[in-house]
Amino acid sequence: FGMTTPATVGGKAFLIAYGLFGCAGTILFFNLFLERIISLLAFIMRACRERQLRRSGLLPATFRRGSALSEADSLAGWKPSVYHVLLILGLFAVLLSCCASAMYTSVEGWDYVDSLYFCFVTFSTIGFGDLVSSQHAAYRNQGLYRLGNFLFILLGVCCIYSLFNVISILIKQVLNWMLRKLSCRCCARCCPAPGAPLARRNAITPGSRLRRRLAALGADPAARDSDAEGRRLSGELISMRDLTASNKVSLALLQKQLSETANGYPRSVCVNTRQNGFSGGVGALGIMNNRLAETSASR
């Protein structure tokens, strides 16, 4: 809030040196809090989902986590939705702000709306300084009030930080949706002619991606592959380039199986590295993308 600032040169130099590590450690603490709170929400929501499936009869009563049935079950790769996490974090932030505002109203003598304003400015680390708590000379139960003030600010900053990261993902999804809408209106390739044949997908031809590549090179896609023909002729040769382009996933799986057979055992992946929130990205957005379900068509 700017009420206590360094005045000497040594104090300012110490602030710069300490701030490099202090701010970085604080951001790391917020990211770890975000990872733990999302893991807790995912565990609770997964338990509720399993209970709902048991009631509807879609899940056997003898189902246990970690069993062979869980791999074939739809809950094997289940993750909570961004919207559910946004709703839970929003409700928790409102509840925390209301409780803190009630404390500030009774102790500081502020209006309730001013207390809510102070909570948002403080929890979001804006810190204008127009309203500052614990500025009187003495309070009733001063030690208890300072402890409550510290806990409310700590939990509020962590909660608002997590909420801001969820909102940033939603903003990114909205921007991606707007860009797709604009590209579909401005790009002629997204709107094919009414008489144009649809791209055919099978294990031999890559489909519409190869068709667009041939069209960009100036070749005739119809001469390469005709949709009127149901299948290729039995005597027609298939180039190795087309075969590998259409079966990249199959070749990768085959290579993995050959490697496991040669080693004599399947490769075991560490659970901690698989569930680490920092594995798929850096910072809070990487944690959110790993921990939450993808709710947009493309990032």
C-alpha positions in Angstrom: 0.0 0.0 0.0 3.0 2.3 0.2 2.7 3.2 3.9 6.1 1.8 4.8 8.9 2.4 2.2 12.7 2.2 2.4 14.4 5.6 2.8 18.1 4.9 2.8 20.2 3.7 -0.2 21.1 0.5 1.5 17.4 -0.2 2.2 16.5 0.4 -1.4 19.4 -1.8 -2.7 18.3 -4.6 -0.3 14.7 -4.3 -1.5 15.9 -4.7 -5.1 18.0 -7.8 -4.3 15.5 -9.4 -2.0 12.6 -8.6 -4.3 14.1 -10.7 -7.1 13.9 -13.8 -5.0 10.9 -12.8 -2.9 8.6 -12.1 -5.8 9.8 -15.2 -7.7 9.2 -17.4 -4.6 5.8 -15.8 -4.1 4.8 -16.6 -7.7 6.0 -20.2 -7.2 3.9 -20.4 -4.0 0.8 -19.2 -5.9 1.4 -21.7 -8.7 1.7 -24.5 -6.2 -1.4 -23.4 -4.4 -3.2 -23.3 -7.8 -2.0 -26.8 -8.6 -3.1 -28.2 -5.2 -6.5 -26.5 -5.2 -7.3 -27.8 -8.7 -6.1 -31.3 -7.7 -8.5 -31.2 -4.7 -11.4 -29.9 -6.8 -10.7 -32.7 -9.4 -10.7 -35.3 -6.7 -14.0 -34.1 -5.2 -15.7 -33.7 -8.5 -14.4 -37.1 -9.7 -15.9 -38.7 -6.6 -19.2 -37.0 -7.2 -19.1 -38.2 -10.8 -18.5 -41.8 -9.7 -21.3 -41.6 -7.2 -23.7 -40.3 -9.9 -22.7 -43.1 -12.2 -23.3 -45.7 -9.5 -26.8 -44.3 -8.8 -27.6 -44.4 -12.5 -26.4 -48.0 -12.8 -23.6 -47.2 -15.4 -20.9 -48.1 -13.0 -20.7 -51.4 -11.0 -21.0 -51.2 -7.3 -17.7 -53.1 -6.9 -15.7 -50.5 -8.8 -12.4 -49.5 -7.3 -9.9 -46.9 -8.4 -6.8 -48.3 -10.0 -8.5 -51.5 -11.1 -8.5 -52.8 -14.6 -12.1 -51.6 -15.1 -11.0 -48.0 -14.6 -8.8 -48.1 -17.7 -11.8 -49.1 -19.9 -14.2 -46.8 -18.0 -15.0 -43.3 -19.1 -13.5 -41.9 -15.9 -10.0 -43.0 -16.8 -8.9 -39.7 -18.3 -11.6 -37.6 -16.8 -10.8 -34.0 -15.8 -12.9 -31.2 -14.3 -14.3 -28.6 -16.7 -13.0 -25.1 -16.7 -16.5 -23.7 -16.1 -17.0 -25.9 -12.9 -13.7 -24.7 -11.5 -14.6 -21.1 -12.4 -17.9 -21.4 -10.5 -16.4 -23.0 -7.4 -13.5 -20.5 -7.2 -15.9 -17.6 -7.8 -18.2 -18.7 -5.0 -15.3 -19.2 -2.7 -13.9 -15.8 -3.5 -17.3 -14.1 -2.9 -17.7 -16.0 0.4 -14.2 -15.0 1.5 -14.7 -11.4 0.6 -18.1 -11.2 2.4 -16.6 -12.6 5.6 -13.6 -10.3 5.4 -15.8 -7.3 4.7 -17.9 -8.1 7.8 -14.7 -8.1 9.9 -13.4 -4.8 8.4 -16.8 -3.2 8.8 -17.1 -4.1 12.5 -13.4 -3.3 13.4 -12.4 -0.5 11.0 -15.8 1.2 11.0 -16.0 1.3 7.1 -19.1 1.0 5.0 -19.8 -2.5 3.8 -19.4 -1.5 0.2 -16.1 0.1 1.0 -15.0 -3.0 2.7 -15.8 -5.1 -0.4 -13.9 -2.6 -2.5 -10.9 -2.9 -0.1 -11.1 -6.7 -0.3 -10.9 -6.7 -4.1 -8.2 -4.1 -4.3 -6.1 -6.0 -1.7 -6.8 -9.6 -2.9 -6.0 -8.6 -6.5 -2.7 -7.0 -5.3 -3.7 -3.6 -6.8 -3.2 -1.8 -3.6 -4.2 1.8 -4.3 -3.7 2.8 -0.6 -6.9 4.9 -0.2 -8.2 2.3 2.3 -5.6 0.5 4.5 -6.3 -1.7 7.5 -4.6 -1.7 10.9 -3.8 2.0 10.8 -5.3 2.9 14.2 -3.2 3.2 17.3 -5.0 0.5 19.2 -7.8 -2.1 18.5 -9.8 -4.4 20.7 -8.2 -7.8 20.4 -5.5 -6.4 18.3 -3.4 -9.6 18.0 -6.5 -11.6 16.9 -7.5 -9.0 14.4 -4.0 -8.9 12.8 -4.0 -12.7 12.6 -7.4 -12.7 10.9 -6.3 -9.9 8.6 -3.2 -11.8 7.6 -5.2 -15.0 6.9 -7.9 -13.3 5.0 -5.4 -11.5 2.8 -3.3 -14.6 2.2 -6.3 -16.8 1.2 -7.9 -14.0 -0.7 -4.8 -13.3 -2.9 -4.3 -17.1 -3.6 -8.0 -17.5 -4.5 -8.1 -14.4 -6.7 -4.9 -15.4 -8.4 -6.4 -18.8 -9.3 -9.6 -17.2 -10.4 -7.8 -14.8 -12.7 -5.9 -17.7 -14.3 -9.2 -19.5 -15.0 -10.7 -16.3 -16.5 -7.6 -15.9 -18.7 -8.2 -19.3 -20.2 -11.8 -18.4 -20.9 -10.7 -15.2 -22.5 -8.3 -17.2 -24.7 -11.1 -19.5 -25.8 -13.4 -16.6 -26.6 -10.6 -15.0 -28.7 -9.9 -18.3 -30.5 -13.7 -18.6 -31.2 -13.8 -15.0 -32.6 -10.7 -15.6 -34.8 -12.3 -18.8 -36.2 -15.5 -17.0 -37.0 -13.6 -14.2 -38.7 -11.4 -16.6 -40.7 -14.5 -18.5 -41.8 -16.0 -15.4 -43.2 -12.9 -13.9 -44.8 -11.2 -17.1 -46.1 -12.7 -18.7 -49.1 -11.2 -22.1 -48.3 -13.5 -22.5 -45.3 -16.5 -22.1 -47.5 -16.3 -24.7 -50.4 -18.6 -24.5 -53.4 -21.9 -26.2 -53.2 -21.0 -28.7 -55.9 -17.6 -29.5 -54.6 -17.2 -33.2 -53.4 -16.4 -33.8 -49.7 -13.0 -35.1 -48.7 -12.9 -38.8 -48.2 -11.1 -40.2 -45.2 -9.7 -43.7 -45.1 -6.5 -45.5 -44.2 -4.9 -44.9 -47.6 -5.5 -41.3 -48.5 -4.8 -38.6 -45.9 -8.1 -36.9 -46.7 -8.8 -33.2 -46.9 -5.4 -32.2 -45.7 -3.7 -33.8 -48.8 -6.5 -32.4 -51.0 -5.8 -28.9 -49.7 -2.1 -29.4 -50.2 -2.6 -30.5 -53.8 -4.9 -27.6 -54.5 -2.3 -25.2 -53.2 0.4 -26.7 -55.5 -1.9 -26.3 -58.5 -2.6 -30.0 -59.0 -6.1 -31.4 -59.6 -7.3 -33.2 -56.6 -9.8 -35.2 -58.7 -7.0 -36.6 -60.8 -5.2 -37.7 -57.6 -8.2 -39.4 -56.0 -11.8 -39.5 -57.2 -14.7 -39.5 -54.7 -16.8 -41.2 -57.3 -14.7 -44.3 -57.0 -15.6 -46.1 -53.8 -12.1 -47.7 -53.4 -8.8 -47.8 -55.1 -8.2 -50.4 -57.9 -6.6 -53.5 -56.8 -3.8 -53.1 -59.2 -3.1 -49.4 -58.4 0.2 -48.8 -56.6 0.4 -46.9 -53.4 3.4 -44.6 -52.8 5.3 -45.0 -49.6 4.9 -41.3 -48.9 1.1 -41.5 -48.9 1.2 -44.6 -46.8 3.5 -43.1 -44.1 1.6 -39.8 -44.1 -1.7 -41.5 -43.4 -0.4 -44.0 -40.8 1.9 -41.9 -38.6 0.1 -42.9 -35.5 0.1 -46.6 -36.4 3.8 -46.5 -37.2 4.5 -44.8 -33.8 2.5 -47.4 -32.0 4.2 -50.2 -33.9 7.6 -48.7 -33.0 6.7 -48.5 -29.4 5.5 -52.1 -29.3 8.7 -53.3 -31.0 10.8 -51.4 -28.4 8.8 -52.9 -25.5 9.2 -56.4 -27.0 12.9 -55.9 -27.5 13.4 -54.7 -23.9 11.2 -57.4 -22.5 8.9 -55.2 -20.5 6.7 -52.1 -21.2 8.2 -48.8 -20.4 6.9 -47.5 -17.1 6.2 -43.8 -16.8 6.6 -42.2 -13.4 3.3 -41.2 -12.0 4.7 -38.0 -10.5 6.1 -36.8 -13.8 2.8 -37.6 -15.5 0.7 -35.7 -13.0 3.1 -32.8 -12.5 1.4 -29.6 -13.3 4.5 -28.0 -14.9 5.0 -30.8 -17.4 2.8 -29.4 -20.2 3.6 -25.7 -19.9 5.2 -23.0 -17.8 3.5 -21.1 -15.0 -0.2 -21.0 -14.2 -1.5 -21.4 -17.8 0.5 -24.7 -18.1 -1.0 -25.9 -14.8 -4.5 -25.0 -15.9 -4.2 -26.7 -19.3 -2.8 -29.9 -17.7 -5.3 -30.1 -14.8 -8.5 -29.0 -16.5 -10.5 -30.4 -19.4 -10.1 -28.7 -22.8 -13.4 -27.0 -23.5 -12.6 -25.4 -26.8 -12.1 -27.1 -30.2 -8.6 -25.7 -30.6 -6.3 -23.6 -28.4 
